[in-house]
Amino acid sequence: MTHTILPNIYREAKERLFTEMASVKHVALTTDCWTSISKESYMTVTVHYVSEKQKMISHVLNTIQLEERHTSENLAAQLMKLDLNLTGTSDWNLTGKIADFFPIHAKCRYIVTYFNQSSIATTKLHALCTGPKSKLTKDVSTRWN
């Protein structure tokens, strides 16, 4: 079963995902790292995009075992080793689809700073919003190891 049925199921699911991803114009990648109870370290790479029906879609592309610390340098090196077509060589075909996050991040930080420094702007923002309201937060730098 593990040598025939599961590989076939994986191959079929990957083909369906590849077909779906062919029409996607922009994606975001995230990673999640953790250590198991048995002290084995892993990283999962997930692709996110908005469908034609304006629905957020997420798919796990790969999970690998890590043998080094979860530093940004080590994670970047592992990402480059994965067959995600970040450079145009694999079947995931993500070349040109990954948006440049840093300009968007900088604009968001500017907007949050503006509202956090202006009580008048915050009052107007809350008046426009429906549903629960909370304080805007820039970002939280977290380092686990």
Order of alpha helices (4+ residues) and beta strands (2+ residues): alpha-beta-beta-beta-alpha-alpha-alpha
